[in-house]
Amino acid sequence: MKSLVWLYSTCSIIGIFVLSIEAYEEQSARRSAGKCEPLTIPMCKGHVPYNQTLYPSHTEWFTGHNSQAEAEPEINNFLPLVETGCSSKLRFFLCVTFAPVCTVLEEPIPPCRQLCLDALQDCDAASRRIGFLGTTPSDCMKLPTQGLCIQSPADSSDAATTPSLPTTQRETVTRTTTAAPPTQTQAPSSGFFKQDCKCDCSCTCPKN
């Protein structure tokens, strides 16, 4: 009897272990299966300096979406706040979050924490004024301050212009590299990505 109990327990543990591995592999595959496609979300199309986005957009920092059709209703919830003009960075932040820019990488690049904070803190008063109950600055804490991320535009507007995206230097060394984007991907001609190693590094994507 004890042998049967032991065998049952062992099989159960092995079964749970196998299921855990399968779940992990499924999640990993889902995260790495992103493909570039034309940006179609009206709030972003023509308002951000790229025209290709990456879907599915699941990452460890954002639940993400399987398609633009799935993401569009959620980003549209922020439209009343965007239309207040409370922050020149808000639309850009929302678009790189809900419609991640397409790059040579297989996973979406997150917005930097500072971009999130700049956009949402600027709009705090407007959010309270119109009774908006969406994302708050505290939600920015899960976004990265180091590693590759989308940095904050300097004085960007909602017009379809290429913003100048600064790199904040914490050390005296700044390294600039050039990364060719996927075919038919239009990316800013100025620094677009920030990558913190021991210094801040910016990746410049040329226009096609």
C-alpha positions as CSV (number, residue, x, y, z in Angstrom):
1,M,0.0,0.0,0.0
2,K,2.8,2.4,0.9
3,S,4.5,1.6,-2.4
4,L,1.4,2.5,-4.3
5,V,1.1,5.8,-2.3
6,W,4.7,6.6,-3.0
7,L,4.3,5.7,-6.7
8,Y,1.2,7.9,-7.0
9,S,3.0,10.8,-5.2
10,T,6.1,10.5,-7.4
11,C,4.0,10.4,-10.6
12,S,2.0,13.5,-9.4
13,I,5.2,15.4,-8.8
14,I,6.7,14.4,-12.2
15,G,3.4,15.4,-13.9
16,I,3.4,18.8,-12.2
17,F,7.1,19.3,-13.2
18,V,6.4,18.4,-16.8
19,L,3.4,20.7,-17.0
20,S,5.5,23.5,-15.5
21,I,8.1,23.0,-18.2
22,E,5.5,23.0,-20.9
23,A,3.9,26.2,-19.5
24,Y,7.3,27.9,-19.4
25,E,8.2,26.8,-22.9
26,E,4.8,27.9,-24.2
27,Q,5.2,31.3,-22.5
28,S,8.8,31.7,-23.9
29,A,7.6,30.8,-27.4
30,R,4.8,33.3,-27.2
31,R,7.2,36.0,-26.1
32,S,9.7,35.3,-28.9
33,A,7.1,34.9,-31.7
34,G,6.7,38.6,-32.3
35,K,6.5,39.6,-36.0
36,C,6.7,43.1,-37.6
37,E,3.6,44.5,-39.3
38,P,2.4,47.9,-40.5
39,L,1.2,50.2,-37.7
40,T,-2.5,50.7,-38.1
41,I,-3.7,52.0,-34.7
42,P,-5.2,55.5,-35.5
43,M,-4.0,57.1,-32.3
44,C,-0.4,56.2,-33.3
45,K,-0.3,56.0,-37.1
46,G,1.3,59.2,-38.4
47,H,1.9,60.5,-34.9
48,V,5.0,58.5,-34.0
49,P,8.3,58.3,-35.8
50,Y,7.9,54.7,-36.9
51,N,5.5,52.8,-39.1
52,Q,6.1,49.1,-38.2
53,T,5.1,47.5,-34.9
54,L,5.7,44.1,-33.3
55,Y,3.0,41.7,-32.4
56,P,2.3,39.7,-30.3
57,S,3.6,42.1,-27.7
58,H,3.8,40.0,-24.6
59,T,6.7,40.7,-22.3
60,E,7.7,40.3,-18.6
61,W,7.0,44.0,-18.0
62,F,3.7,44.2,-19.9
63,T,0.9,41.6,-20.4
64,G,0.7,42.8,-24.0
65,H,-1.7,41.9,-26.8
66,N,-1.9,39.4,-29.6
67,S,-3.0,41.9,-32.3
68,Q,-3.5,45.6,-32.9
69,A,-7.2,45.0,-33.0
70,E,-6.9,43.8,-29.5
71,A,-4.8,46.7,-28.3
72,E,-6.7,49.5,-30.0
73,P,-9.7,49.6,-27.6
74,E,-7.4,49.8,-24.6
75,I,-5.2,52.6,-26.0
76,N,-8.4,54.4,-27.0
77,N,-9.4,54.6,-23.4
78,F,-6.6,57.2,-23.0
79,L,-7.8,59.4,-25.8
80,P,-9.7,61.8,-23.6
81,L,-6.5,62.4,-21.6
82,V,-4.3,62.7,-24.7
83,E,-6.8,65.3,-26.1
84,T,-6.3,67.5,-23.0
85,G,-2.8,68.2,-24.2
86,C,-1.5,67.6,-20.7
87,S,1.8,66.2,-21.9
88,S,3.7,66.3,-25.2
89,K,5.1,62.8,-24.3
90,L,1.9,61.0,-23.4
91,R,0.9,59.8,-26.9
92,F,4.4,58.7,-27.6
93,F,4.6,56.7,-24.4
94,L,1.2,55.0,-25.0
95,C,2.2,54.1,-28.5
96,V,5.5,52.5,-27.7
97,T,3.7,50.6,-24.9
98,F,0.6,49.4,-26.8
99,A,2.2,49.3,-30.3
100,P,5.9,48.5,-29.7
101,V,8.3,49.7,-32.3
102,C,9.6,47.0,-34.7
103,T,13.4,46.4,-34.5
104,V,15.8,43.6,-35.4
105,L,15.0,42.1,-31.9
106,E,12.4,39.4,-31.5
107,E,10.9,41.0,-28.4
108,P,9.3,44.4,-27.8
109,I,11.5,47.1,-26.3
110,P,9.9,48.7,-23.3
111,P,9.6,52.4,-22.7
112,C,12.1,53.7,-20.1
113,R,10.7,54.3,-16.7
114,Q,11.5,58.0,-17.0
115,L,9.4,58.4,-20.1
116,C,6.5,56.8,-18.3
117,L,7.0,59.1,-15.3
118,D,7.3,62.2,-17.4
119,A,4.1,61.5,-19.3
120,L,1.9,60.5,-16.4
121,Q,3.1,63.0,-13.8
122,D,2.5,65.8,-16.3
123,C,-1.0,64.6,-16.7
124,D,-1.8,64.0,-13.0
125,A,-3.8,67.2,-12.6
126,A,-5.7,66.6,-15.9
127,S,-6.5,63.0,-14.9
128,R,-8.1,64.2,-11.7
129,R,-9.9,67.0,-13.5
130,I,-11.6,64.7,-16.1
131,G,-12.0,61.8,-13.7
132,F,-9.7,59.6,-15.6
133,L,-8.9,56.3,-13.7
134,G,-6.3,54.8,-15.9
135,T,-2.6,54.3,-15.4
136,T,-0.9,56.2,-12.5
137,P,2.8,57.1,-12.0
138,S,3.2,54.2,-9.6
139,D,2.6,51.8,-12.5
140,C,5.9,53.1,-14.0
141,M,7.9,51.3,-11.3
142,K,7.9,48.0,-13.2
143,L,9.6,49.6,-16.3
144,P,13.4,49.5,-16.6
145,T,15.9,52.2,-15.7
146,Q,18.7,50.2,-17.2
147,G,19.1,48.0,-20.3
148,L,17.6,48.7,-23.7
149,C,14.5,50.9,-23.5
150,I,12.7,53.6,-25.4
151,Q,13.8,57.0,-24.0
152,S,11.9,60.2,-23.5
153,P,11.6,62.6,-26.5
154,A,12.8,66.1,-25.9
155,D,9.9,68.4,-26.5
156,S,8.1,66.0,-29.0
157,S,4.7,66.9,-30.2
158,D,1.8,64.8,-31.6
159,A,2.8,65.9,-35.1
160,A,4.4,63.2,-37.3
161,T,7.9,64.6,-36.8
162,T,11.1,62.9,-35.8
163,P,11.7,63.8,-32.1
164,S,15.1,64.5,-30.8
165,L,15.6,61.8,-28.1
166,P,18.3,62.7,-25.6
167,T,20.5,60.3,-23.7
168,T,21.1,61.2,-20.1
169,Q,24.8,60.6,-19.3
170,R,25.7,59.2,-15.9
171,E,29.3,58.9,-16.9
172,T,31.6,60.8,-19.3
173,V,31.5,58.0,-21.9
174,T,28.7,57.8,-24.5
175,R,28.8,55.1,-27.1
176,T,26.7,55.4,-30.3
177,T,26.1,52.4,-32.5
178,T,24.0,51.9,-35.7
179,A,21.4,49.2,-35.9
180,A,19.7,48.6,-39.2
181,P,15.9,48.1,-38.7
182,P,13.9,45.5,-40.5
183,T,12.9,46.1,-44.1
184,Q,10.3,48.8,-44.6
185,T,10.6,50.0,-41.0
186,Q,10.9,53.7,-40.6
187,A,12.6,54.7,-37.4
188,P,13.9,58.1,-36.2
189,S,17.1,59.5,-37.5
190,S,18.1,60.7,-34.1
191,G,18.9,58.6,-31.0
192,F,15.8,56.4,-30.4
193,F,16.9,53.8,-27.9
194,K,18.8,54.1,-24.6
195,Q,20.9,51.2,-23.4
196,D,22.5,51.5,-20.0
197,C,25.6,49.4,-19.6
198,K,27.9,51.2,-17.2
199,C,27.4,54.2,-19.4
200,D,24.4,55.2,-21.5
201,C,24.4,54.0,-25.1
202,S,22.1,55.1,-27.8
203,C,21.2,53.1,-30.9
204,T,20.5,55.2,-34.0
205,C,18.2,53.8,-36.6
206,P,18.5,55.4,-40.0
207,K,15.6,56.1,-42.3
208,N,15.1,53.8,-45.3
